[in-house]
Amino acid sequence: MNMQNSPVTAPPTPKGLEQMQLPIVMMRDILLKTIFRKNVNVVSEVAEAICLPIPITQELIDMAREQKLLEATGTLNANSGNEMGYQLTDAGKARAQDSLAQSEYFGPMPVPLDVYREQIERQSIRNIMVTRKQLVSAMGHLVLPDSLLDHLGPAVSAGRSILMYGPPGNGKSSISNGIRDALGDHVYVPRAIEYAGQVITVYDPIVHTLIEEAPEDPNAIRRPKRFDSRYVKCERPTVITGGELTLDMLDLVYNPTARTYQAPLQLKSAGGIFIVDDLGRQAEPPQTLVNRWIVPLEENKDILALQSGEKFEVPFDTLVIFSTNFHPNEIFDQAALRRIFFKIKIDGPNQENFLKIFAMVARKRGMPLEESALVHLLKAKYPTIDNTYANYQPIFLIDQMIAICEFEGIPYQMSPELIDRAWANMFVKDEHIVK
């Protein structure tokens, strides 16, 4: 098992066409389409565009020349750096246009699904081991009871599904983000994968955070990639969805114009975390959503379908975190609950931790603490709601008092009167509105 801080093994660079494990015609056509669309004409530019090593790119170019689809233009181009230039023949242009009519995909060569499976195993979320120290460090901005970390730590290290439940406003979303920060290492995300001749784009700049690497030799114009450049080195991904999540967002997205597919959210989050926030607020019932996850959660594989109806397996390597304000028994049956590996209740803070949070927020906001105001809050206000504390309340109350001070044109301060005015905005009086 890889320790969390040990480097993930990078995808090896293919050494020749036979190692690509892609249909030859598909590779040739992507080469032609890329030259046609991007107007690249020397091997180094073409290799960069299709994300392959120069020797493999040269093999593809030589094959296309033999088939009279490409022709050499010599080394007269001043920008070529004495590289041989190439251009499409009339037959090559016709072939590129025919191929674009079948699929608009060009650019980075896709990674075969079976090859991608091997990389998923190398960087599996289940290989990492998060220690208490790492979790505490990532959650340093949160005031959490030790007992919560006792449950949370093993859940994260197991890389299995987690259900966090409890009353709203107690930091379930913040804890989910802290878990993401605790992972702290990187993975390699394919720009696109291939299955049965179909291209599925995976890398998504919205989901994946690119890790920029400085060149080893600052004087080097080009240096060989230390890993297969069809992949992008990224932070472990985090996909966060809320009430907008629908079942069709977990299926392949087909682009009828480009005739390509886009990976669903759970495949984009491979090697990372998939957070389903506000479970119970979606259009589909929670039970229906969890039923969709049963096979992936149990068997570490997912079933996707092409437009043709053909179904195929993809790796499911994601730490799924469900977060809900409902009690699990209200929204799930026991069979569904059994398949969620860890169930962790996130309660509101006790009075001691509430005061710690209040003081921490006040310090960050530049709000001086006032003993009489705090006594009034704890003795006069909280008893009216059965002394029910929540993590969101200190931020809410202090920001309210800041807004009042700024409106009144007075220095930041807290007083029993300001506490009363802030408190009035935290809850809505239960009353009948005459329509």
C-alpha positions as CSV (number, residue, x, y, z in Angstrom):
1,M,0.0,0.0,0.0
2,N,1.3,3.5,-0.9
3,M,1.7,5.9,1.9
4,Q,-0.1,9.1,1.3
5,N,3.0,11.2,0.7
6,S,4.9,8.7,-1.5
7,P,4.8,9.7,-5.2
8,V,2.2,8.1,-7.4
9,T,3.8,6.1,-10.2
10,A,3.5,8.0,-13.5
11,P,2.0,6.5,-16.6
12,P,5.0,5.3,-18.7
13,T,5.6,6.9,-22.1
14,P,4.8,4.5,-25.0
15,K,7.9,3.3,-26.9
16,G,6.3,2.5,-30.3
17,L,3.1,2.2,-32.2
18,E,2.6,-1.4,-31.0
19,Q,2.4,-0.2,-27.4
20,M,-0.3,2.3,-28.2
21,Q,-3.0,-0.4,-28.3
22,L,-5.2,1.8,-30.4
23,P,-6.6,1.0,-33.9
24,I,-4.0,2.1,-36.5
25,V,-6.6,3.7,-38.7
26,M,-8.0,5.7,-35.7
27,M,-4.5,7.0,-34.9
28,R,-3.8,7.9,-38.5
29,D,-7.1,9.7,-38.9
30,I,-6.5,11.7,-35.7
31,L,-3.1,12.7,-37.0
32,L,-4.6,13.8,-40.4
33,K,-7.5,15.7,-38.7
34,T,-5.1,17.5,-36.3
35,I,-2.8,18.6,-39.1
36,F,-5.9,19.7,-41.1
37,R,-7.5,21.6,-38.2
38,K,-4.4,23.0,-36.4
39,N,-2.2,23.7,-39.5
40,V,0.9,22.1,-37.9
41,N,3.5,21.0,-40.4
42,V,6.7,19.8,-38.6
43,V,7.1,16.6,-36.5
44,S,7.8,18.4,-33.2
45,E,4.6,20.5,-33.6
46,V,2.5,17.6,-34.6
47,A,3.9,15.5,-31.7
48,E,3.0,18.2,-29.3
49,A,-0.5,18.6,-30.7
50,I,-1.3,14.8,-30.5
51,C,0.6,14.4,-27.2
52,L,2.8,11.6,-28.5
53,P,6.6,11.2,-28.5
54,I,8.4,12.3,-31.6
55,P,9.5,8.8,-32.7
56,I,5.8,7.5,-32.6
57,T,4.6,10.6,-34.4
58,Q,7.2,10.1,-37.1
59,E,6.0,6.5,-37.5
60,L,2.5,7.7,-38.1
61,I,3.7,10.4,-40.5
62,D,5.7,7.8,-42.5
63,M,2.7,5.5,-42.7
64,A,0.5,8.4,-43.9
65,R,3.2,9.2,-46.5
66,E,3.3,5.6,-47.8
67,Q,-0.5,5.9,-48.2
68,K,-0.1,9.1,-50.2
69,L,-2.0,11.1,-47.6
70,L,1.0,13.3,-46.6
71,E,3.9,14.7,-48.5
72,A,7.2,16.2,-47.5
73,T,7.7,19.9,-48.2
74,G,11.4,20.0,-47.3
75,T,13.2,22.1,-44.7
76,L,12.9,25.5,-46.4
77,N,10.5,26.9,-43.8
78,A,12.5,29.4,-41.6
79,N,10.5,28.5,-38.6
80,S,11.0,24.7,-38.9
81,G,14.5,24.7,-37.2
82,N,15.7,22.5,-40.0
83,E,12.9,20.0,-39.4
84,M,11.3,18.4,-42.4
85,G,8.0,20.0,-43.2
86,Y,4.9,18.0,-44.2
87,Q,1.5,18.8,-45.7
88,L,-1.7,17.0,-46.6
89,T,-2.1,15.7,-50.1
90,D,-5.4,16.2,-51.8
91,A,-6.2,12.6,-50.8
92,G,-5.1,13.4,-47.3
93,K,-7.4,16.4,-47.1
94,A,-10.3,14.3,-48.4
95,R,-9.6,11.6,-45.8
96,A,-9.3,14.2,-43.0
97,Q,-12.7,15.7,-44.0
98,D,-14.3,12.3,-44.3
99,S,-13.0,11.4,-40.8
100,L,-14.1,14.7,-39.4
101,A,-17.6,14.0,-40.7
102,Q,-17.5,10.7,-38.6
103,S,-16.0,12.4,-35.5
104,E,-14.9,15.9,-34.9
105,Y,-12.3,14.8,-32.4
106,F,-8.7,15.8,-33.1
107,G,-5.6,16.6,-31.0
108,P,-4.4,14.5,-28.0
109,M,-4.4,10.8,-28.8
110,P,-6.8,9.0,-26.5
111,V,-5.6,6.4,-23.9
112,P,-7.2,2.9,-24.4
113,L,-9.6,2.1,-21.5
114,D,-7.6,-1.0,-20.5
115,V,-4.4,1.1,-20.3
116,Y,-6.1,3.7,-18.2
117,R,-7.3,0.9,-15.8
118,E,-3.6,0.2,-15.0
119,Q,-3.0,3.8,-14.2
120,I,-6.1,3.9,-11.9
121,E,-4.6,1.1,-9.9
122,R,-1.3,2.9,-9.6
123,Q,-3.0,6.0,-8.1
124,S,-6.0,4.5,-6.4
125,I,-7.7,6.5,-3.7
126,R,-7.7,3.2,-1.7
127,N,-3.9,3.2,-1.7
128,I,-3.5,6.4,0.3
129,M,-3.2,6.5,4.1
130,V,-4.2,9.7,5.9
131,T,-2.9,10.1,9.4
132,R,-4.5,11.9,12.3
133,K,-1.8,14.6,12.0
134,Q,-2.6,15.2,8.3
135,L,-6.4,15.3,9.0
136,V,-6.0,17.8,11.9
137,S,-3.7,20.0,9.7
138,A,-6.2,20.1,6.9
139,M,-9.1,20.8,9.3
140,G,-7.1,23.3,11.3
141,H,-9.6,26.1,10.5
142,L,-12.4,24.1,12.0
143,V,-13.2,23.4,15.7
144,L,-14.1,19.7,15.9
145,P,-14.4,17.3,18.8
146,D,-11.7,14.6,18.9
147,S,-14.4,11.9,18.8
148,L,-15.4,13.1,15.3
149,L,-11.8,12.7,14.0
150,D,-11.8,9.2,15.6
151,H,-14.5,8.2,13.1
152,L,-13.5,10.4,10.2
153,G,-9.8,9.3,10.0
154,P,-10.4,5.6,9.4
155,A,-13.2,6.4,6.9
156,V,-10.9,8.5,4.8
157,S,-8.0,6.1,4.9
158,A,-10.3,3.2,3.8
159,G,-11.3,5.2,0.7
160,R,-14.8,3.9,1.1
161,S,-18.2,5.6,1.0
162,I,-19.1,8.0,3.9
163,L,-22.5,9.3,4.9
164,M,-22.4,12.5,7.1
165,Y,-25.7,13.5,8.6
166,G,-26.9,15.9,11.2
167,P,-28.6,19.3,11.6
168,P,-27.9,22.0,9.0
169,G,-25.2,24.6,9.5
170,N,-22.7,22.4,11.3
171,G,-19.9,22.2,8.8
172,K,-20.6,19.0,6.8
173,S,-19.5,20.8,3.6
174,S,-16.5,22.3,5.3
175,I,-15.5,18.9,6.6
176,S,-15.8,17.4,3.2
177,N,-13.5,20.1,1.8
178,G,-11.1,19.4,4.6
179,I,-10.9,15.7,3.7
180,R,-10.1,16.8,0.1
181,D,-7.2,19.0,1.4
182,A,-5.9,16.2,3.6
183,L,-5.2,14.0,0.5
184,G,-2.7,16.5,-0.7
185,D,-1.0,14.5,-3.5
186,H,-1.5,14.2,-7.2
187,V,-2.9,11.9,-10.0
188,Y,-2.6,11.6,-13.7
189,V,-5.8,12.3,-15.6
190,P,-6.1,11.3,-19.3
191,R,-7.1,14.0,-21.7
192,A,-9.3,11.4,-23.4
193,I,-9.9,7.6,-23.3
194,E,-10.9,5.2,-26.1
195,Y,-13.3,2.3,-26.0
196,A,-14.6,0.4,-29.0
197,G,-13.3,3.2,-31.3
198,Q,-15.2,5.9,-29.4
199,V,-13.5,8.8,-27.8
200,I,-14.5,9.9,-24.3
201,T,-13.0,13.1,-23.0
202,V,-12.0,13.0,-19.3
203,Y,-9.7,16.0,-18.5
204,D,-11.9,18.9,-17.5
205,P,-10.2,22.2,-16.3
206,I,-13.3,23.0,-14.2
207,V,-12.8,19.7,-12.2
208,H,-9.1,19.1,-12.5
209,T,-6.4,21.5,-11.1
210,L,-3.3,21.3,-13.2
211,I,0.1,21.0,-11.5
212,E,2.6,23.1,-13.3
213,E,6.1,21.6,-13.4
214,A,9.1,23.8,-13.9
215,P,11.6,22.5,-16.5
216,E,14.6,20.7,-15.0
217,D,16.9,22.6,-17.3
218,P,15.8,26.2,-17.7
219,N,17.9,26.5,-20.9
220,A,16.2,23.6,-22.5
221,I,13.8,24.6,-25.3
222,R,12.1,21.1,-25.3
223,R,12.6,18.4,-22.8
224,P,11.2,14.9,-22.9
225,K,8.1,14.4,-20.7
226,R,8.8,12.2,-17.7
227,F,5.4,10.6,-18.2
228,D,2.9,9.8,-21.0
229,S,1.9,13.3,-22.2
230,R,-1.6,12.1,-23.1
231,Y,-2.2,12.5,-19.4
232,V,-2.3,15.7,-17.3
233,K,-0.7,15.9,-13.9
234,C,-3.4,17.2,-11.5
235,E,-4.3,17.5,-7.8
236,R,-6.6,14.7,-6.7
237,P,-9.9,15.8,-8.1
238,T,-12.9,16.8,-6.1
239,V,-16.4,16.9,-7.7
240,I,-19.0,18.7,-5.6
241,T,-22.7,18.4,-6.5
242,G,-25.8,19.5,-4.6
243,G,-29.5,19.8,-5.2
244,E,-28.8,20.1,-9.0
245,L,-27.6,16.4,-9.2
246,T,-29.7,14.2,-11.5
247,L,-29.2,10.6,-12.6
248,D,-28.4,11.6,-16.2
249,M,-25.3,13.5,-14.9
250,L,-23.9,10.1,-14.0
251,D,-24.1,8.8,-17.6
252,L,-21.9,9.5,-20.6
253,V,-22.7,12.8,-22.3
254,Y,-22.9,12.4,-26.0
255,N,-22.1,15.4,-28.3
256,P,-24.1,14.8,-31.5
257,T,-22.2,17.5,-33.4
258,A,-18.7,16.4,-32.5
259,R,-19.8,12.7,-32.2
260,T,-17.7,12.3,-29.1
261,Y,-18.5,11.6,-25.5
262,Q,-17.7,13.4,-22.3
263,A,-17.0,11.4,-19.1
264,P,-19.6,11.5,-16.4
265,L,-18.8,13.2,-13.1
266,Q,-17.8,10.1,-11.2
267,L,-15.3,9.1,-13.9
268,K,-13.8,12.7,-13.8
269,S,-13.4,12.3,-10.0
270,A,-11.5,9.0,-10.3
271,G,-8.6,9.0,-7.8
272,G,-10.3,11.7,-5.8
273,I,-13.6,12.6,-4.0
274,F,-17.2,12.9,-5.1
275,I,-19.2,14.9,-2.7
276,V,-23.0,14.7,-2.9
277,D,-24.0,17.7,-0.8
278,D,-27.6,18.4,0.5
279,L,-28.7,14.8,-0.2
280,G,-32.5,14.9,-0.1
281,R,-32.8,18.2,-2.0
282,Q,-32.4,16.7,-5.5
283,A,-35.3,16.1,-7.9
284,E,-34.8,12.3,-7.6
285,P,-35.4,10.7,-4.2
286,P,-32.2,9.9,-2.2
287,Q,-33.0,6.2,-2.4
288,T,-33.0,6.3,-6.2
289,L,-29.7,8.2,-6.3
290,V,-28.0,5.7,-3.9
291,N,-29.5,2.7,-5.9
292,R,-27.5,4.1,-8.9
293,W,-24.3,3.8,-6.8
294,I,-24.8,0.3,-5.4
295,V,-22.8,-1.6,-8.0
296,P,-20.0,1.0,-8.0
297,L,-19.7,1.2,-4.2
298,E,-19.7,-2.6,-3.8
299,E,-17.6,-3.7,-6.8
300,N,-15.4,-0.7,-7.6
301,K,-16.6,-0.6,-11.1
302,D,-19.3,1.3,-13.0
303,I,-21.4,0.4,-16.0
304,L,-21.8,3.1,-18.8
305,A,-23.6,2.9,-22.1
306,L,-22.8,4.2,-25.6
307,Q,-25.4,5.7,-27.9
308,S,-25.7,2.3,-29.6
309,G,-26.8,0.8,-26.3
310,E,-23.6,-1.1,-25.8
311,K,-22.7,-1.3,-22.1
312,F,-19.1,-1.5,-20.8
313,E,-17.3,-1.4,-17.5
314,V,-15.1,1.5,-16.2
315,P,-13.1,1.6,-13.0
316,F,-14.9,3.3,-10.0
317,D,-12.1,4.7,-7.8
318,T,-13.7,7.5,-5.9
319,L,-14.3,8.3,-2.2
320,V,-18.0,9.1,-2.2
321,I,-19.2,11.4,0.5
322,F,-22.9,11.8,1.0
323,S,-24.0,14.8,3.2
324,T,-27.5,15.3,4.4
325,N,-29.6,17.1,7.0
326,F,-32.0,14.2,7.2
327,H,-31.8,11.2,9.5
328,P,-30.6,8.3,7.3
329,N,-33.6,6.2,8.3
330,E,-35.9,8.8,6.8
331,I,-34.4,8.7,3.3
332,F,-32.8,5.2,2.9
333,D,-33.9,1.6,3.4
334,Q,-31.6,-0.7,5.3
335,A,-30.2,-2.3,2.2
336,A,-29.0,1.0,0.9
337,L,-27.6,2.0,4.3
338,R,-25.7,-1.3,4.5
339,R,-23.8,-0.4,1.3
340,I,-22.6,2.9,2.7
341,F,-19.5,1.9,4.6
342,F,-19.3,4.7,7.2
343,K,-22.1,6.6,8.8
344,I,-21.0,9.6,10.8
345,K,-23.2,12.1,12.7
346,I,-22.1,15.7,12.6
347,D,-23.7,17.4,15.6
348,G,-23.6,21.0,16.6
349,P,-20.9,22.2,19.1
350,N,-21.2,22.2,22.8
351,Q,-21.1,25.5,24.6
352,E,-17.3,25.4,25.1
353,N,-16.6,24.8,21.4
354,F,-19.3,27.3,20.4
355,L,-17.4,30.0,22.4
356,K,-14.1,28.9,20.8
357,I,-15.6,29.3,17.3
358,F,-17.2,32.7,18.3
359,A,-13.8,34.0,19.6
360,M,-11.9,32.7,16.5
361,V,-14.4,34.3,14.1
362,A,-14.4,37.6,16.1
363,R,-10.6,37.8,15.9
364,K,-10.6,37.1,12.2
365,R,-13.3,39.8,11.6
366,G,-11.6,42.4,13.8
367,M,-14.6,42.4,16.3
368,P,-13.6,42.9,19.9
369,L,-15.2,40.5,22.4
370,E,-17.4,42.0,25.1
371,E,-18.2,40.0,28.2
372,S,-21.6,41.5,28.9
373,A,-22.7,40.8,25.3
374,L,-21.6,37.1,25.5
375,V,-23.3,36.7,28.9
376,H,-26.5,38.1,27.4
377,L,-26.2,35.8,24.4
378,L,-25.7,32.7,26.5
379,K,-28.1,33.5,29.3
380,A,-30.9,35.4,27.6
381,K,-30.9,34.2,23.9
382,Y,-29.9,30.6,23.7
383,P,-32.3,29.3,26.4
384,T,-35.1,30.5,24.0
385,I,-34.0,27.8,21.5
386,D,-33.2,25.1,24.1
387,N,-29.4,25.9,24.1
388,T,-29.1,24.5,20.6
389,Y,-25.7,25.6,19.2
390,A,-24.7,25.4,15.5
391,N,-21.4,26.1,13.8
392,Y,-22.8,28.7,11.4
393,Q,-24.2,30.9,14.2
394,P,-21.0,32.7,15.4
395,I,-20.2,33.8,11.8
396,F,-23.8,34.9,11.2
397,L,-24.1,36.9,14.5
398,I,-20.8,38.6,14.1
399,D,-21.3,39.5,10.5
400,Q,-24.7,40.9,11.4
401,M,-23.2,43.1,14.1
402,I,-20.5,44.3,11.7
403,A,-23.2,45.3,9.2
404,I,-25.0,47.2,11.9
405,C,-21.9,49.0,13.1
406,E,-21.0,50.0,9.5
407,F,-24.5,51.3,8.9
408,E,-24.6,53.3,12.2
409,G,-21.1,54.6,11.5
410,I,-19.6,53.4,14.8
411,P,-16.5,51.3,15.5
412,Y,-16.9,47.5,15.5
413,Q,-18.3,46.5,18.9
414,M,-20.6,44.1,20.5
415,S,-23.2,44.8,23.1
416,P,-26.5,43.2,24.4
417,E,-28.4,45.6,22.2
418,L,-26.4,44.6,19.1
419,I,-26.7,40.9,20.0
420,D,-30.5,41.4,20.1
421,R,-30.6,43.1,16.7
422,A,-28.3,40.4,15.2
423,W,-30.4,37.6,16.8
424,A,-33.6,38.9,15.3
425,N,-32.2,38.2,11.8
426,M,-31.1,34.6,12.6
427,F,-34.6,33.2,12.9
428,V,-37.9,34.0,11.3
429,K,-40.9,34.4,13.7
430,D,-43.5,31.7,13.2
431,E,-46.6,33.5,12.2
432,H,-49.5,33.5,9.8
433,I,-49.2,36.0,6.9
434,V,-52.5,37.3,5.6
435,K,-52.6,37.1,1.8
